Amino acid sequence: MKKNFFKKTSIFLIFIEKKNFFKKTSIFLIFIEKNFFKKTSIFLIFIEKKIKKIKYILFLIFFFNIEF
């Protein structure tokens, strides 16, 4: 689970850097819905608010620390 998750996460961060963030987000959302836990709804709210790239990456790191 962890290994798979972090592999997909690194791809997701690349999407952010390439400015394809909102086009590729749906792919990541599908992954979250299939493999994630209770805090998914909070994560989806953050995506909807379209947080700036830097803050978003910091949130991802923070989120991983809580979950793992």
ROSE-26517 format. One record per residue (C-alpha): x, y, z; residue number from 1; residue in one letter. Coordinates in Angstrom, 3 decimals, padded with zeros to 6 digits. Layout:
BEGIN
X:Y:Z:NUM:a
...
END
This chain:
BEGIN
000.000:000.000:000.000:1:m
002.628:002.518:001.046:2:k
004.941:001.784:-001.858:3:k
002.130:001.995:-004.395:4:n
000.822:005.156:-002.794:5:f
004.118:007.020:-002.894:6:f
004.809:005.992:-006.474:7:k
001.503:007.462:-007.581:8:k
002.056:010.502:-005.389:9:t
005.352:011.366:-007.039:10:s
003.583:011.220:-010.405:11:i
000.910:013.511:-009.012:12:f
003.517:016.048:-007.886:13:l
005.002:015.999:-011.381:14:i
001.552:016.850:-012.739:15:f
001.473:019.887:-010.464:16:i
004.873:021.050:-011.706:17:e
003.813:020.648:-015.338:18:k
000.753:022.858:-014.806:19:k
-001.538:020.050:-015.855:20:n
-002.768:019.898:-012.305:21:f
-006.486:020.317:-012.876:22:f
-006.572:018.125:-015.961:23:k
-004.868:015.254:-014.170:24:k
-006.543:015.690:-010.784:25:t
-009.444:013.415:-011.663:26:s
-007.001:010.523:-012.157:27:i
-005.619:011.111:-008.682:28:f
-009.116:011.392:-007.199:29:l
-009.987:007.967:-008.555:30:i
-006.886:006.604:-006.855:31:f
-007.823:008.228:-003.551:32:i
-011.364:006.872:-003.644:33:e
-010.131:003.337:-004.198:34:k
-007.241:003.268:-001.739:35:n
-007.636:006.021:000.841:36:f
-009.327:006.388:004.219:37:f
-011.509:008.706:006.291:38:k
-009.710:011.974:005.560:39:k
-010.354:011.778:001.818:40:t
-013.256:014.224:002.028:41:s
-010.980:016.844:003.598:42:i
-008.464:016.290:000.811:43:f
-011.144:016.753:-001.849:44:l
-012.158:020.064:-000.304:45:i
-008.579:021.288:-000.617:46:f
-008.520:020.327:-004.293:47:i
-011.774:022.163:-004.930:48:e
-010.351:025.349:-003.460:49:k
-007.451:025.209:-005.954:50:k
-004.676:025.964:-003.507:51:i
-001.444:027.391:-004.895:52:k
001.241:024.879:-005.833:53:k
003.630:025.433:-002.934:54:i
000.961:025.370:-000.264:55:k
-000.572:022.326:-001.878:56:y
002.684:020.366:-001.804:57:i
003.221:021.332:001.832:58:l
-000.262:020.095:002.614:59:f
000.464:016.785:000.903:60:l
003.580:016.314:003.024:61:i
001.644:017.186:006.174:62:f
-001.141:014.840:005.154:63:f
001.274:011.935:004.688:64:f
002.757:012.515:008.121:65:n
-000.689:012.163:009.661:66:i
-001.708:009.095:007.670:67:e
001.556:007.193:007.745:68:f
END
